Amino acid sequence: MSDRTHHDGSAGRAYTVEQKAAVLRIKKCAPTAYYEILGLEEVKKTCSDSEIKKAYRKLSLLTHPDKNGYAGADEAFKLVSKAFQVLSDPDKKSKFDQFGGDPDARFNPAAAGAGAGGSPFSGFAGQRGGGFQEEMTPEELFRQFFGGGFGAPFGGFDTGPGFVFNLGGGPGVRVHQFGGGRPRRRPGTAQPPGREEVPGLGGAFTNLLPLLFLFVLPILSSLFSGGSSSSGPSFAFKPQREYTCLHKSQGPTGVPYYVAPSVCSEYGSNPKSKKWTALDKHVEESYIHTLRVQCSNEEYTQVEMMKKAQGFFSTDEKAMAEARKMPKPSCDKLDKYVDQDGNDLSYMAAVTVGDSKEEYHLLLDSAASNTWVMGADCKTNACGTHTTLGKGDSSTLQTQDTPFSVTYGTGSVSGSLATDTLHIGSISASVSFGLAANVSDEFRSYPMDGILGLGRGNGVSGAAQLMDVLKSDNLISTKLYGIHLSRAKDGLNDGELNLGEPNKARYAGDLNWLDCIPNETGFWEIPVADATINGKNIGLSGKKGIIDTGTSYILMPPADALALHSLIPGYVQSGETFSVPCDTRVPLAFVFGKTAYNISTADWLGGRVDSGLCRSNIVGRQTFNESQWLIGDVFLKNVYGVFDFDGSRVGLGMPSNGEESESPGSSGSSAPSSTQAAKPSGVGSATQTAAVEGSPNPASSTERG
C-alpha cells in the first residue's frame, strides 16, 4: 500500500490513488446530479434501494475526510451524503426524478407545486410549504449508516423543557418541546433511515453496557448514597443516616430531597434563596436524568412487546393493545416535567379529548389554522407510530362525512371532520377538528399526534377555529394569546401559552404593538425595520417577517442571509446554509419599529459542523418573495409574543429578566390599547398556587398590552 499512498501537505493526512480519483470525479459533478455523484447515472432508471445504499457505503468510506487527506475530500463527502439523503428518501427521490434539482429547495418546481420542502408540519398549509427542516449532517448520516446511530438504541425525539398551557395567564397542562439528536421517542416511533429494525435485547444490552456503567452508576449513587458536584453539597432522594433534612425543590418538578442538617442551617429557611435555588437546579437535573434512564427501559420493554405482537404473518391485536397500554410511570413523569437534550425544534401541547384517557401531543402552530389529530382508522405507517383517536378511545367523539385535507411542504394529511370536547388545562370546549385517516410518512418519526392550529386563516372545511370557539363560549374575553418559549439549555422549563390575556409577568414595560400587513393567507406578518450585527445596521429595511411558532429556524432570501453573515468574522457559506466560528459572540438583533431585539447565540448558533465551525440557524432560503422572512422559534425564544386576532396585530415584549433583548434609544413601543382587559376565566395567574387552579382570575383593570 505504501507505494499508492500520498500526502497532502496542507492536510497532513494520507490518501490513496482511489481516494483522490473519487474526490476529483465527484467534484466535477453538479451539486444536484445525485445519480452521477453516486456513480449510478447509467442505471438511474432501474437502480434499487440496495444499489443506492451500496454506492453510498463505498463512496462515503472513500471520501470521509478522516480517512482521505486529499484536498476537497470534505466537499466530496458532503456531496455524497446529500445525494444519498435524497435518493434514499422515496418522496424526495420521486420529486427529483420528476423535476430535477434539489427537492428541498424553495425554487424547485416540485416545491412550488406542493408548497416547498421542509418540515411537514411547520404550519403554512398548502401555501408556505413548511419551514426549514434540519437535515442530518454528513457525519451523523455516516455514523448512523455504519451502526453509530444517534448514540442510543432508542430513536425518535426528546421531549423538551416543560411548556405550560395557560388560560388568562394561569398554570395548566404542561406542554412539551421536541428536538435534538439524542432523543427519547414515544413507543413505536420509526427509526431514522437505515435503522428501522428495533435492536434485539442482547445486542441492545451489549451496546448499552458502557453507557450503563458511565451513566447509570453515578445516578444510582446520587439516588441512594447522596449526590455531590461543584453545583452544591451532597444530597439524596431518600432519607439516609447523613441526609435527614428534607427540602422540596422550588423548580418545575418540585421533587423532595434530603441534605445534611448542616446544609439546612447554612442555607436558611428561605426556599428561594440563591443557595437553595442553585442546589435545586442541580437536584432537578439529576432527577430528570434518572427518569430518562427509567423511561428508556420502559419504552424498550414496550417496543419489544409490540414487536412480538406484530408477528411474521399476522398481528395479535390483543397483545398489541396490551403493549400500547403498558404502564410507563417514569415516562409519564417526564411528560409532566421535561425530557430534552435537544435543540428546541418544536413545541407541543399535551391535551386530552372527550373522555379518552390518552394524551395527544399537538404541535403549537401560529401559522396554521387547522387543528387535527391522527385517527384510529388511519392505516398508513405514520399513524402506527403515534397515539390515535377513535370512538374506542372517546365515547363522545362524533364523526362526520365532511372531508378535510391539508398539504404541507413535503407531507400531507387527509380524513374527515369530527367533533369532541378538547381539554386544555382547566378549560373544556367542544371543537370540530380533522380526524386524519391518511398521514404521509414525513410525520412518521416525529412524536406529534397532530397540530393545534393557532393561525388566522380559515379552519379545516369551514370548521370554527379553536380561538373562535373559546371566545364564543365566553371562555376567554379577548381573542388573543401570548406565548413564551423556553430554551432547553436554560433548564428553566417555564414556557407558557396564555389564552385570552398576556401574562404581564413575562415581559418588562409595554408591548411593542405592530400591525399585521394585510395578506390573503392570514399569516401573522409584520414589517421588519432592519437587522443589526454588533449594533451596526445591515441595511435590510423594507422586509416583512412572518411570525411562526411552528418553524424552528429563521429563513430569509439568500441575499439577505449573506448580507447578515458577511458581517460575522470567519463565516463560511455552503449553498443556503452558513457556518460561523463556534466561539462567535457578536450581538445579533432584529429591529421592529424602533426596538431592537437581541437574539441569543444560544439560539441562532447551532451544532458543530466542522473543526471550530458551528451551523447558523439563520438559513438563506426564500419562502415566498425577496422581501419576506420566516421568523421562527430561534427569534421567539428571545421575546414574549402576543397574537391579537381582533386587532390584527402582534405584540413583542422584552423579557422581564432583561437579559435577552434591549431597546436602544427610544423604545418605540406603541401605546397600549385603552380597552380594559376583561376578566379571564380558567386558572389563576402563573404566580399563584395550584389551589387557585380552576377558578377565575380577579377582574383586571389594567390595559391590554
C-alpha positions, 0 to 999 in steps of 0.5 A, a space after each residue: 500500500 505504501 507505494 499508492 499512498 500520498 500526502 497532502 501537505 496542507 492536510 497532513 493526512 494520507 490518501 490513496 490513488 482511489 481516494 483522490 480519483 473519487 474526490 476529483 470525479 465527484 467534484 466535477 459533478 453538479 451539486 444536484 446530479 445525485 445519480 452521477 455523484 453516486 456513480 449510478 447515472 447509467 442505471 438511474 432508471 432501474 437502480 434499487 434501494 440496495 444499489 443506492 445504499 451500496 454506492 453510498 457505503 463505498 463512496 462515503 468510506 472513500 471520501 470521509 475526510 478522516 480517512 482521505 487527506 486529499 484536498 476537497 475530500 470534505 466537499 466530496 463527502 458532503 456531496 455524497 451524503 446529500 445525494 444519498 439523503 435524497 435518493 434514499 428518501 422515496 418522496 424526495 427521490 420521486 420529486 427529483 426524478 420528476 423535476 430535477 434539482 434539489 427537492 428541498 429547495 424553495 425554487 424547485 418546481 416540485 416545491 412550488 407545486 406542493 408548497 416547498 420542502 421542509 418540515 411537514 408540519 411547520 404550519 403554512 398549509 398548502 401555501 408556505 410549504 413548511 419551514 426549514 427542516 434540519 437535515 442530518 449532517 454528513 457525519 451523523 448520516 455516516 455514523 448512523 449508516 455504519 451502526 453509530 446511530 444517534 448514540 442510543 438504541 432508542 430513536 425518535 425525539 426528546 421531549 423538551 423543557 416543560 411548556 405550560 398551557 395557560 388560560 388568562 395567564 394561569 398554570 395548566 397542562 404542561 406542554 412539551 418541546 421536541 428536538 435534538 439528536 439524542 432523543 427519547 421517542 414515544 413507543 413505536 416511533 420509526 427509526 431514522 433511515 437505515 435503522 428501522 429494525 428495533 435492536 434485539 435485547 442482547 445486542 441492545 444490552 451489549 451496546 448499552 453496557 458502557 453507557 450503563 456503567 458511565 451513566 447509570 452508576 453515578 445516578 444510582 449513587 446520587 439516588 441512594 448514597 447522596 449526590 455531590 458536584 461543584 453545583 452544591 453539597 451532597 444530597 439524596 432522594 431518600 432519607 439516609 443516616 447523613 441526609 435527614 433534612 428534607 427540602 422540596 425543590 422550588 423548580 418545575 418538578 418540585 421533587 423532595 430531597 434530603 441534605 445534611 442538617 448542616 446544609 439546612 442551617 447554612 442555607 436558611 429557611 428561605 426556599 428561594 434563596 440563591 443557595 437553595 435555588 442553585 442546589 435545586 437546579 442541580 437536584 432537578 437535573 439529576 432527577 430528570 436524568 434518572 427518569 430518562 434512564 427509567 423511561 428508556 427501559 420502559 419504552 424498550 420493554 414496550 417496543 419489544 412487546 409490540 414487536 412480538 405482537 406484530 408477528 411474521 404473518 399476522 398481528 395479535 391485536 390483543 397483545 398489541 393493545 396490551 403493549 400500547 397500554 403498558 404502564 410507563 410511570 417514569 415516562 409519564 413523569 417526564 411528560 409532566 416535567 421535561 425530557 430534552 437534550 435537544 435543540 428546541 425544534 418544536 413545541 407541543 401541547 399535551 391535551 386530552 379529548 372527550 373522555 379518552 384517557 390518552 394524551 395527544 401531543 399537538 404541535 403549537 402552530 401560529 401559522 396554521 389554522 387547522 387543528 387535527 389529530 391522527 385517527 384510529 382508522 388511519 392505516 398508513 405507517 405514520 399513524 402506527 407510530 403515534 397515539 390515535 383517536 377513535 370512538 374506542 378511545 372517546 365515547 363522545 367523539 362524533 364523526 362526520 362525512 365532511 372531508 378535510 385535507 391539508 398539504 404541507 411542504 413535503 407531507 400531507 394529511 387527509 380524513 374527515 371532520 369530527 367533533 369532541 370536547 378538547 381539554 386544555 388545562 382547566 378549560 373544556 370546549 367542544 371543537 370540530 377538528 380533522 380526524 386524519 385517516 391518511 398521514 404521509 410518512 414525513 410525520 412518521 418519526 416525529 412524536 406529534 399526534 397532530 397540530 393545534 392550529 393557532 393561525 388566522 386563516 380559515 379552519 379545516 372545511 369551514 370548521 370554527 377555529 379553536 380561538 373562535 370557539 373559546 371566545 364564543 363560549 365566553 371562555 376567554 374575553 379577548 381573542 388573543 394569546 401570548 406565548 413564551 418559549 423556553 430554551 432547553 439549555 436554560 433548564 428553566 422549563 417555564 414556557 407558557 401559552 396564555 389564552 385570552 390575556 398576556 401574562 404581564 409577568 413575562 415581559 418588562 414595560 409595554 408591548 411593542 404593538 405592530 400591525 399585521 400587513 394585510 395578506 390573503 393567507 392570514 399569516 401573522 406578518 409584520 414589517 421588519 425595520 432592519 437587522 443589526 450585527 454588533 449594533 451596526 445596521 445591515 441595511 435590510 429595511 423594507 422586509 416583512 417577517 412572518 411570525 411562526 411558532 411552528 418553524 424552528 429556524 429563521 429563513 430569509 432570501 439568500 441575499 439577505 442571509 449573506 448580507 447578515 453573515 458577511 458581517 460575522 468574522 470567519 463565516 463560511 457559506 455552503 449553498 443556503 446554509 452558513 457556518 460561523 466560528 463556534 466561539 462567535 459572540 457578536 450581538 445579533 438583533 432584529 429591529 421592529 419599529 424602533 426596538 431592537 431585539 437581541 437574539 441569543 447565540 444560544 439560539 441562532 448558533 447551532 451544532 458543530 459542523 466542522 473543526 471550530 465551525 458551528 451551523 447558523 440557524 439563520 438559513 438563506 432560503 426564500 419562502 415566498 418573495 425577496 422581501 419576506 422572512 420566516 421568523 421562527 422559534 430561534 427569534 421567539 425564544 428571545 421575546 414574549 409574543 402576543 397574537 391579537 386576532 381582533 386587532 390584527 396585530 402582534 405584540 413583542 415584549 422584552 423579557 422581564 429578566 432583561 437579559 435577552 433583548 434591549 431597546 436602544 434609544 427610544 423604545 418605540 413601543 406603541 401605546 397600549 390599547 385603552 380597552 380594559 382587559 376583561 376578566 379571564 376565566 380558567 386558572 389563576 395567574 402563573 404566580 399563584 398556587 395550584 389551589 387557585 387552579 380552576 377558578 377565575 382570575 380577579 377582574 383586571 383593570 389594567 390595559 391590554 398590552 
